């Protein structure tokens, strides 16, 4: 619905206002270190073959096989994929927003892990009678998020002021349910 003079915004929030937490950066760092470290460990443990050198001293040595490069390459490719996945999800979280009006809510939310993607953005414009629950929950990536359960679909909106928005929507939901009784 378009904003007009009859229905002003009561409260709003945007995901781009959220600050990234230390946990997000730790997950990002682990997504880089673990695959590369595992690939390097496998490369050093399983990709050398003994080579005997015919000499008067009977020296022996080890030579790298092609698996050394395969293991390290797989580690780098996995790390790159994990980082791209995390940054894509973070970019989509930044695009979430919500506007709460007297008669409805509208904005952009995230449908988490839809179709094997990091997250899919979904615009919504919901009247209060379409919403079954709004839950304020802590999140690992940013400070807070609200989960809006409407029409059998859950949308997550990541906001720094999530508790205020969730309580405002829940108070309007309770007022709306009182009117229908």
C-alpha positions as CSV (number, residue, x, y, z in Angstrom):
1,X,0.0,0.0,0.0
2,X,1.2,3.5,-0.7
3,X,1.8,5.7,2.2
4,X,-0.8,8.4,2.5
5,X,-2.0,11.0,5.0
6,X,-4.5,8.6,6.6
7,X,-2.0,5.9,7.4
8,X,1.3,7.4,8.7
9,X,4.3,5.2,9.7
10,X,4.2,4.3,13.3
11,X,7.6,2.7,13.6
12,X,10.2,1.5,11.0
13,X,13.6,-0.1,10.8
14,X,16.2,-1.1,8.2
15,X,18.7,-4.0,8.2
16,X,21.4,-1.7,6.9
17,X,21.4,0.1,10.3
18,X,22.5,-3.1,12.0
19,X,26.0,-3.6,13.1
20,X,27.9,-6.8,12.3
21,X,28.7,-8.8,15.4
22,X,32.0,-10.4,16.4
23,X,30.4,-13.8,15.8
24,X,29.9,-12.9,12.1
25,X,33.5,-12.1,11.6
26,X,34.5,-15.2,13.5
27,X,32.3,-17.4,11.2
28,X,33.8,-15.6,8.2
29,X,37.4,-16.2,9.5
30,X,36.5,-19.9,10.1
31,X,35.1,-20.2,6.6
32,X,38.5,-19.1,5.3
33,X,40.8,-21.0,7.6
34,X,39.1,-24.4,8.0
35,X,38.9,-25.5,4.4
36,X,42.3,-24.2,3.5
37,X,43.9,-25.7,6.6
38,X,42.1,-29.0,6.0
39,X,43.2,-29.1,2.4
40,X,46.8,-28.3,3.3
41,X,46.8,-30.9,6.1
42,X,45.5,-33.6,3.6
43,X,48.1,-32.4,1.1
44,X,51.0,-32.8,3.5
45,X,49.8,-36.1,4.9
46,X,48.7,-38.0,1.8
47,X,50.4,-36.5,-1.3
48,X,54.0,-37.4,-1.0
49,X,55.6,-40.6,-2.3
50,X,59.0,-41.9,-1.2
51,X,61.7,-41.7,-3.8
52,X,64.9,-43.7,-3.3
53,X,68.0,-42.1,-4.7
54,X,70.7,-44.4,-5.9
55,X,73.8,-43.1,-4.4
56,X,76.7,-44.3,-2.3
57,X,75.1,-42.9,0.8
58,X,71.7,-44.6,0.3
59,X,69.8,-41.3,0.6
60,X,66.0,-41.4,0.3
61,X,63.6,-38.6,-0.1
62,X,60.0,-37.7,-0.9
63,X,58.4,-36.1,-3.9
64,X,55.1,-34.3,-4.2
65,X,52.4,-35.9,-6.3
66,X,49.6,-34.2,-8.2
67,X,47.3,-34.8,-5.1
68,X,49.2,-32.1,-3.2
69,X,47.8,-29.5,-5.7
70,X,44.4,-31.1,-5.8
71,X,44.0,-31.0,-2.0
72,X,45.2,-27.5,-1.6
73,X,43.1,-26.4,-4.6
74,X,39.9,-27.9,-3.2
75,X,40.6,-26.2,0.1
76,X,40.9,-22.8,-1.6
77,X,37.8,-23.3,-3.8
78,X,35.7,-24.4,-0.8
79,X,36.9,-21.4,1.3
80,X,36.0,-19.0,-1.6
81,X,32.6,-20.6,-1.9
82,X,31.9,-20.3,1.8
83,X,33.0,-16.7,1.9
84,X,30.8,-15.9,-1.1
85,X,27.8,-17.6,0.5
86,X,28.3,-15.7,3.7
87,X,28.7,-12.3,2.0
88,X,25.7,-12.9,-0.2
89,X,23.6,-13.7,2.8
90,X,25.0,-10.6,4.6
91,X,24.2,-8.4,1.6
92,X,20.6,-9.6,1.6
93,X,20.2,-9.1,5.3
94,X,21.3,-5.5,4.8
95,X,18.4,-5.0,2.4
96,X,15.7,-6.0,4.8
97,X,13.3,-3.3,6.1
98,X,9.9,-2.9,7.7
99,X,7.4,-0.1,8.1
100,X,4.6,-0.5,10.6
101,X,1.3,1.4,9.9
102,X,-1.9,1.5,11.8
103,X,-3.6,-0.9,9.4
104,X,-0.8,-3.1,8.0
105,X,2.9,-3.7,7.8
106,X,5.1,-3.6,4.7
107,X,8.7,-4.1,3.8
108,X,11.3,-6.6,2.6
109,X,12.2,-9.8,4.5
110,X,14.4,-12.8,4.0
111,X,13.2,-16.3,3.4
112,X,16.1,-18.2,4.9
113,X,17.8,-21.0,3.0
114,X,15.3,-21.1,0.2
115,X,16.1,-23.4,-2.7
116,X,19.7,-23.9,-1.5
117,X,20.4,-20.2,-1.9
118,X,21.8,-18.2,1.0
119,X,18.6,-16.3,1.4
120,X,15.9,-15.0,-0.9
121,X,14.4,-11.5,-0.5
122,X,10.7,-11.2,-0.4
123,X,8.6,-8.1,-0.3
124,X,5.5,-8.2,1.8
125,X,2.5,-6.1,2.5
126,X,0.4,-7.7,5.2
127,X,-2.7,-6.7,7.1
128,X,-2.7,-7.6,10.7
129,X,-5.3,-10.4,10.2
130,X,-2.9,-12.2,7.9
131,X,-0.2,-12.4,10.6
132,X,-0.2,-15.3,12.9
133,X,2.9,-14.5,15.0
134,X,5.8,-12.1,15.3
135,X,8.7,-13.3,17.3
136,X,11.7,-11.2,18.5
137,X,14.7,-13.5,18.5
138,X,18.5,-13.1,18.9
139,X,20.5,-13.7,15.8
140,X,24.1,-14.7,15.3
141,X,24.9,-12.4,12.4
142,X,23.5,-9.1,13.7
143,X,22.0,-7.8,16.9
144,X,18.4,-8.9,16.5
145,X,15.8,-10.2,14.1
146,X,12.1,-10.6,14.0
147,X,10.3,-13.6,12.5
148,X,7.0,-12.8,10.9
149,X,4.8,-15.9,10.4
150,X,2.1,-15.0,7.9
151,X,0.1,-17.2,5.6
152,X,2.3,-20.2,6.4
153,X,5.5,-18.5,5.4
154,X,8.2,-17.2,7.8
155,X,10.0,-14.0,6.9
156,X,13.0,-12.7,8.8
157,X,13.7,-9.0,9.1
158,X,17.0,-8.1,10.7
159,X,16.8,-4.8,12.6
160,X,18.7,-3.0,15.4
161,X,15.3,-2.0,17.0
162,X,13.7,-5.4,16.6
163,X,12.3,-5.6,20.2
164,X,10.4,-2.3,19.7
165,X,9.0,-3.2,16.3
166,X,8.0,-6.7,17.5
167,X,6.2,-5.4,20.6
168,X,4.4,-2.7,18.5
169,X,3.2,-5.3,16.0
170,X,2.2,-7.7,18.7
171,X,0.2,-5.0,20.5
172,X,-1.6,-4.2,17.3
173,X,-2.2,-8.0,16.7
174,X,-3.8,-8.3,20.1
175,X,-5.9,-5.2,19.5
176,X,-6.9,-6.6,16.1
177,X,-7.9,-9.9,17.7
178,X,-9.9,-8.1,20.4
179,X,-11.9,-6.3,17.7
180,X,-12.8,-9.6,15.9
181,X,-14.1,-11.2,19.1
